[in-house]
Amino acid sequence: MIFFLLLVILVFAAQIAEIFIPPLDWMFNAHVYIVPVIVFYGAMALPFPLMLALAFVAGFLWDAMIVQVLQSHVEISFGWSILLYAVLAAIMHGLKPLFSRGRWELHCVLSGVCTSVILLAQYLMISFRRGSILFNREVWWQIAGPGLLAMIMAPLVFWSLDWLSRLTNNPYQPQEESFREYAPR
């Protein structure tokens, strides 16, 4: 439970930090998103009910930020990202057996893909509300760029959160496997 509370605090702190991180000029002004990577690690390291709670917190904060930024004319319904985070985190949670064996490669790649899916869903919702969909090079970089950055950040974030998980004695952390378990008999 301590680890879950730390993840909630980290999600809140990362959501605030994302506001102050400027877009990357060398990547067509792509933004850096840390919260999805933390949520997707939580999806692998927590039991299903706590994973859903973490997805709820992250989605709620995301929606609250969007409503605050857009203020007068809200084009996205409040609560959509809670559902999106829950679905994507559930997919990551389904791959938990790989994580339990210490195999993080697929999870790092999926963190980037799922981050891009969140942004693509947001873009499509806004586009449908406005009645026009325009895909150009800059739009694709605004969607794919943060996913690529999340994919690059994921190993370091996962390693740091794994260290924090071990420090707090999280009962759901991956088990160490010995070579003997796979050796022929």
C-alpha positions in Angstrom: 0.0 0.0 0.0 2.9 2.3 0.7 4.2 1.8 -2.9 0.7 2.6 -4.3 0.6 5.9 -2.3 4.1 6.8 -3.5 3.0 6.1 -7.1 0.0 8.4 -6.6 2.3 11.2 -5.3 4.6 10.6 -8.2 1.7 10.9 -10.7 0.6 14.1 -9.1 4.2 15.5 -9.1 4.8 14.4 -12.7 1.6 16.0 -13.8 2.7 19.3 -12.4 6.2 18.9 -13.8 4.9 18.2 -17.3 3.4 21.7 -17.3 6.8 23.3 -16.8 8.8 21.1 -19.2 9.0 23.0 -22.5 8.2 21.3 -25.8 11.3 19.9 -27.5 12.2 22.1 -30.5 14.3 19.4 -32.1 11.3 17.1 -32.2 8.7 19.4 -33.8 7.6 20.8 -30.4 6.7 17.4 -29.0 5.8 17.4 -25.3 7.3 15.1 -22.6 4.7 13.0 -20.8 5.9 11.2 -17.7 2.6 10.3 -16.1 1.7 7.5 -18.6 5.0 5.8 -18.0 4.4 5.8 -14.2 0.9 4.6 -14.6 2.0 1.8 -16.9 4.7 0.7 -14.4 2.0 0.7 -11.8 -0.2 -1.5 -14.0 2.5 -4.1 -13.9 3.6 -3.8 -10.3 0.2 -3.5 -8.6 -2.8 -5.7 -8.2 -5.7 -5.0 -10.5 -7.9 -2.9 -8.1 -4.9 -0.6 -7.2 -4.0 -0.4 -10.9 -7.5 0.8 -11.6 -7.3 3.3 -8.8 -4.0 4.7 -10.1 -5.5 4.9 -13.7 -8.4 6.8 -12.2 -6.1 9.3 -10.4 -4.0 9.9 -13.6 -7.0 10.2 -15.8 -8.8 12.5 -13.4 -5.7 14.8 -13.2 -5.3 14.8 -17.0 -9.0 15.7 -17.5 -8.8 18.4 -14.8 -5.7 19.9 -16.5 -7.4 19.9 -19.9 -10.6 21.6 -18.5 -8.4 24.1 -16.7 -6.4 24.9 -19.9 -9.4 25.1 -22.3 -11.6 26.8 -19.6 -14.3 28.4 -21.7 -14.9 25.9 -24.5 -14.4 22.3 -23.5 -14.2 20.0 -26.5 -13.4 16.8 -24.6 -15.8 15.2 -22.1 -14.6 14.9 -18.6 -13.8 11.3 -17.7 -12.8 10.1 -21.1 -9.1 9.7 -20.2 -10.0 7.8 -17.0 -11.5 5.2 -19.1 -8.7 5.3 -21.7 -6.0 5.0 -18.9 -7.9 2.1 -17.4 -8.2 0.2 -20.7 -4.5 0.7 -21.6 -3.3 -0.1 -18.1 -5.4 -3.3 -18.1 -3.7 -4.3 -21.3 -0.3 -3.7 -19.6 -1.6 -5.6 -16.5 -2.4 -8.6 -18.7 1.3 -8.8 -19.6 2.3 -8.9 -16.0 3.7 -12.5 -16.2 6.5 -11.2 -18.4 7.2 -8.4 -15.9 7.2 -11.0 -13.1 10.0 -12.8 -14.9 12.0 -9.6 -15.2 11.3 -9.1 -18.9 10.6 -5.4 -19.4 11.4 -4.9 -23.1 7.8 -5.3 -24.4 6.5 -3.1 -21.6 8.9 -0.3 -22.4 7.8 -0.3 -26.1 4.2 -0.5 -25.1 4.6 2.5 -22.8 5.5 4.6 -25.8 2.8 3.1 -28.0 0.1 3.6 -25.3 1.2 7.2 -24.7 0.8 7.9 -28.4 -2.6 6.1 -28.3 -3.7 8.5 -25.5 -2.7 11.5 -27.6 -4.2 10.1 -30.8 -7.6 9.6 -29.0 -7.5 13.1 -27.6 -6.7 14.5 -31.1 -9.5 12.4 -32.7 -12.1 13.6 -30.1 -11.2 17.2 -30.7 -11.2 16.7 -34.5 -14.6 15.0 -34.5 -16.1 17.8 -32.3 -14.7 20.4 -34.7 -15.8 18.5 -37.8 -12.5 18.2 -39.5 -9.6 15.9 -39.3 -6.2 17.1 -40.5 -3.2 14.9 -40.4 0.0 16.6 -41.4 3.6 16.1 -40.4 3.5 18.3 -37.3 0.3 16.5 -36.0 2.0 13.2 -36.4 5.0 14.4 -34.5 2.8 15.8 -31.7 1.3 12.3 -31.4 4.3 10.0 -32.1 7.0 12.2 -30.6 5.8 11.9 -27.0 5.4 8.2 -27.5 9.0 7.9 -28.7 10.2 9.9 -25.8 8.1 7.7 -23.4 9.7 4.7 -25.0 13.2 6.1 -24.4 12.4 7.2 -20.8 10.6 3.9 -19.8 13.7 1.8 -19.0 15.1 4.5 -16.6 11.7 5.2 -15.0 10.9 1.5 -14.7 14.3 0.8 -13.1 13.9 3.7 -10.7 10.4 2.6 -9.7 11.5 -1.0 -9.3 14.2 0.2 -6.9 11.5 2.2 -5.0 9.3 -0.9 -5.0 12.0 -3.0 -3.5 12.8 -0.2 -1.0 9.2 -0.1 0.2 9.0 -3.9 0.3 6.2 -4.0 -2.2 4.7 -7.5 -2.0 3.9 -7.5 -5.7 7.4 -6.9 -7.0 8.9 -9.4 -9.5 10.3 -12.6 -8.2 14.0 -13.4 -8.7 14.3 -16.5 -10.8 17.3 -18.7 -10.6 18.9 -20.4 -13.6 18.1 -23.8 -12.1 14.4 -23.5 -12.7 15.0 -23.7 -16.4 17.9 -26.2 -16.4 17.2 -29.6 -17.9 16.9 -32.4 -15.3 
